[in-house]
Amino acid sequence: MSGFGAWLAQFTQVSGAIGDLARDAAADPDWPEGPDELETYADHLESAGASEAALEALADAWARYAAGR
């Protein structure tokens, strides 16, 4: 795993929305490996029927990830 997926994996032990997202991603065998764009991950979550809260958690996590690149 690289890019956003690898970055997100560091939060699997954190409580809160980012931790929930990280654990869900780690448990999802179809979690995208790329391309490393927000739309890739949002499309994946939407196709899996994710809640609005999950999509918001993704957007927040992506903003943190992008700020640190």
Contacts in CASP RR format, 6 or more apart in sequence:
PFRMAT RR
TARGET T0000
AUTHOR 0000-0000-0000
METHOD contacts of the structure
MODEL  1
MSGFGAWLAQFTQVSGAIGDLARDAAADPDWPEGPDELETYADHLESAGA
SEAALEALADAWARYAAGR
1 9 0 8 1.000
1 31 0 8 1.000
1 33 0 8 1.000
2 33 0 8 1.000
2 36 0 8 1.000
3 34 0 8 1.000
3 36 0 8 1.000
4 34 0 8 1.000
4 36 0 8 1.000
4 41 0 8 1.000
4 62 0 8 1.000
4 65 0 8 1.000
5 25 0 8 1.000
5 31 0 8 1.000
7 65 0 8 1.000
8 18 0 8 1.000
8 21 0 8 1.000
8 22 0 8 1.000
8 25 0 8 1.000
8 61 0 8 1.000
8 65 0 8 1.000
9 22 0 8 1.000
9 25 0 8 1.000
9 26 0 8 1.000
10 22 0 8 1.000
11 18 0 8 1.000
11 19 0 8 1.000
11 21 0 8 1.000
11 22 0 8 1.000
11 61 0 8 1.000
12 19 0 8 1.000
12 22 0 8 1.000
12 23 0 8 1.000
12 26 0 8 1.000
13 19 0 8 1.000
14 22 0 8 1.000
17 53 0 8 1.000
17 56 0 8 1.000
17 57 0 8 1.000
17 60 0 8 1.000
17 61 0 8 1.000
18 57 0 8 1.000
18 60 0 8 1.000
18 61 0 8 1.000
18 64 0 8 1.000
20 54 0 8 1.000
20 57 0 8 1.000
21 54 0 8 1.000
21 57 0 8 1.000
21 58 0 8 1.000
21 61 0 8 1.000
22 61 0 8 1.000
24 54 0 8 1.000
25 31 0 8 1.000
28 48 0 8 1.000
30 44 0 8 1.000
31 44 0 8 1.000
32 40 0 8 1.000
32 41 0 8 1.000
32 44 0 8 1.000
34 40 0 8 1.000
38 58 0 8 1.000
38 59 0 8 1.000
38 62 0 8 1.000
41 58 0 8 1.000
41 62 0 8 1.000
42 55 0 8 1.000
42 58 0 8 1.000
42 59 0 8 1.000
45 54 0 8 1.000
45 55 0 8 1.000
45 58 0 8 1.000
46 55 0 8 1.000
50 58 0 8 1.000
END
